[in-house]
């Protein structure tokens, strides 16, 4: 029976992860994301045909003080072309309850960044993420953003 359960867990793991092209998290020191701290990911692309979805993954704890999160995301293509996006994501619902998954004080949010994209150049894509969330008394962005524990990036091949 124990072997059967082990095989079942292994098959579930393989079936869930076979569309993952990239998945990495970077921890935030002391759960305080400095505005000047850029989170960088290097993604080596060898597939110029398949469509993919790109997600920014955020883990936060109860010390996160806002209902939304503002991010600036930059993609640098292998040929040097750059795209910069300003993004806003809801972190709570209208009642103030955390969105995302997780049973503990840590919630994980998988935030759609780019949908149905083809990375049509071979080589390394550099993706940089900065936060742009400010409180009313932090107009210049000098205070760190409390409560963010990890920032991640995942790219998934769209199922055919």
Backbone torsions as a table, in degrees:
resi	resn	phi	psi	omega
1	UNK	NA	-41.0	-179.0
2	UNK	-62.9	-38.2	177.9
3	UNK	-63.9	-39.6	179.6
4	UNK	-62.1	-44.7	179.8
5	UNK	-64.3	-42.0	177.8
6	UNK	-60.8	-44.2	178.9
7	UNK	-65.1	-41.5	179.2
8	UNK	-61.4	-45.2	178.7
9	UNK	-62.9	-42.4	178.9
10	UNK	-61.1	-44.5	179.8
11	UNK	-65.3	-39.3	177.0
12	UNK	-63.3	-43.7	179.3
13	UNK	-60.5	-45.5	-179.3
14	UNK	-65.8	-42.6	-177.4
15	UNK	-68.7	-29.8	-179.7
16	UNK	-79.4	-27.3	-171.2
17	UNK	-104.2	-2.7	-174.0
18	UNK	-71.7	-16.5	176.7
19	UNK	-91.8	-6.5	177.7
20	UNK	-71.3	126.7	174.8
21	UNK	-98.3	-35.7	-177.4
22	UNK	-153.9	140.0	176.7
23	UNK	-157.7	112.0	-179.0
24	UNK	-148.2	144.9	175.5
25	UNK	-118.8	148.5	172.9
26	UNK	-120.9	126.2	179.4
27	UNK	-73.3	149.2	176.4
28	UNK	-100.6	122.4	-178.4
29	UNK	-60.0	129.3	177.1
30	UNK	57.0	23.2	-179.8
31	UNK	52.6	34.7	179.7
32	UNK	-136.1	105.1	-176.2
33	UNK	-86.6	110.0	178.3
34	UNK	-69.4	140.8	-179.8
35	UNK	-60.7	-29.7	-179.2
36	UNK	-83.3	-7.2	-176.7
37	UNK	-85.4	112.1	177.4
38	UNK	-93.1	130.6	175.6
39	UNK	-94.3	122.9	-174.8
40	UNK	-117.8	139.5	175.3
41	UNK	-129.7	137.7	174.6
42	UNK	-112.5	120.7	-178.1
43	UNK	-115.5	117.3	176.9
44	UNK	-84.5	122.6	-178.2
45	UNK	-105.4	125.7	176.0
46	UNK	-120.8	0.8	-178.0
47	UNK	-119.7	107.4	-178.5
48	UNK	-101.2	13.1	-175.3
49	UNK	-115.3	-46.3	-172.3
50	UNK	-69.4	144.6	173.7
51	UNK	-84.6	146.5	-175.8
52	UNK	-138.6	159.7	169.2
53	UNK	-111.8	138.3	-179.7
54	UNK	-113.3	131.2	-178.2
55	UNK	-122.9	143.2	167.0
56	UNK	-100.8	126.4	-176.8
57	UNK	-109.1	129.0	-177.7
58	UNK	-123.7	130.4	170.3
59	UNK	-109.5	129.0	178.7
60	UNK	-133.3	158.4	175.2
61	UNK	-114.3	-175.4	-174.6
62	UNK	-68.4	-8.8	177.7
63	UNK	-80.4	-6.0	176.3
64	UNK	-71.7	123.9	-167.3
65	UNK	-98.4	4.1	-172.9
66	UNK	-120.0	158.7	177.8
67	UNK	-89.8	-12.0	178.0
68	UNK	-136.9	171.4	-179.2
69	UNK	-136.5	127.6	176.6
70	UNK	-104.7	131.3	-178.9
71	UNK	-130.4	152.4	169.0
72	UNK	-117.4	119.2	-178.1
73	UNK	-116.0	134.9	-179.6
74	UNK	-124.3	134.0	173.5
75	UNK	-115.7	127.4	173.2
76	UNK	-111.8	117.7	-178.2
77	UNK	-76.1	161.3	178.9
78	UNK	-55.8	-30.6	-179.5
79	UNK	-85.1	1.2	177.8
80	UNK	99.9	-12.0	177.5
81	UNK	-62.5	143.3	-179.5
82	UNK	-125.7	143.7	171.8
83	UNK	-126.2	132.0	178.7
84	UNK	-121.7	129.6	179.6
85	UNK	-124.4	139.9	169.8
86	UNK	-102.1	125.5	-171.4
87	UNK	-123.8	148.2	172.9
88	UNK	-130.1	131.0	178.9
89	UNK	-127.0	139.3	174.6
90	UNK	-78.5	134.7	179.6
91	UNK	-108.8	-17.9	177.2
92	UNK	-132.3	161.8	172.8
93	UNK	-87.3	-175.5	-176.6
94	UNK	-63.1	-24.9	179.5
95	UNK	-87.4	-0.6	179.7
96	UNK	85.7	11.1	178.7
97	UNK	-85.6	140.0	-177.8
98	UNK	-62.5	137.1	169.8
99	UNK	-87.4	171.7	-179.7
100	UNK	97.1	-179.8	-176.9
101	UNK	-112.0	159.2	177.5
102	UNK	133.6	142.4	-177.6
103	UNK	-99.7	-11.0	-178.2
104	UNK	-103.2	-163.0	177.6
105	UNK	-71.5	-14.0	178.9
106	UNK	-92.2	126.6	175.7
107	UNK	-113.2	141.1	179.8
108	UNK	-114.2	126.4	179.9
109	UNK	-116.4	126.5	176.9
110	UNK	-103.4	103.4	-170.7
111	UNK	-103.5	121.9	-179.0
112	UNK	-66.6	125.6	179.5
113	UNK	-106.3	-54.4	178.0
114	UNK	-131.6	134.2	-175.9
115	UNK	-116.6	136.7	176.4
116	UNK	53.2	50.5	179.5
117	UNK	-103.2	152.1	173.1
118	UNK	-114.5	121.0	176.0
119	UNK	-82.8	92.4	-166.6
120	UNK	-89.8	11.7	176.3
121	UNK	-120.9	136.9	174.2
122	UNK	-76.2	144.1	176.2
123	UNK	122.7	-163.9	-175.2
124	UNK	-92.5	126.6	170.6
125	UNK	-98.5	134.2	176.8
126	UNK	-108.1	124.3	178.8
127	UNK	-117.1	125.9	-179.1
128	UNK	-118.9	138.7	-179.5
129	UNK	-129.8	128.5	172.4
130	UNK	-124.2	151.4	173.3
131	UNK	-91.0	152.6	178.4
132	UNK	-132.0	25.8	-179.5
133	UNK	-82.7	131.5	-177.1
134	UNK	-133.7	145.1	170.7
135	UNK	-88.5	169.6	-178.3
136	UNK	-59.6	-32.0	-178.1
137	UNK	-95.9	12.4	-178.3
138	UNK	-128.0	54.7	-175.6
139	UNK	-60.5	-35.4	-177.8
140	UNK	-87.1	-0.9	178.2
141	UNK	69.5	39.5	-177.7
142	UNK	-89.9	-19.0	-178.7
143	UNK	-91.7	147.6	177.5
144	UNK	-75.7	155.5	179.4
145	UNK	-91.2	108.9	-176.4
146	UNK	-79.2	147.5	170.3
147	UNK	94.7	-5.2	174.4
148	UNK	-90.2	120.0	-176.4
149	UNK	-96.8	-32.9	-178.3
150	UNK	-151.0	148.8	173.2
151	UNK	-124.8	131.9	-177.6
152	UNK	-131.8	168.0	175.7
153	UNK	-135.4	133.1	173.9
154	UNK	-134.9	144.2	176.9
155	UNK	-127.0	128.4	-177.5
156	UNK	-123.4	132.9	174.3
157	UNK	-70.9	133.8	-179.9
158	UNK	-73.2	131.9	-179.9
159	UNK	-63.9	135.2	-178.8
160	UNK	-89.9	NA	NA
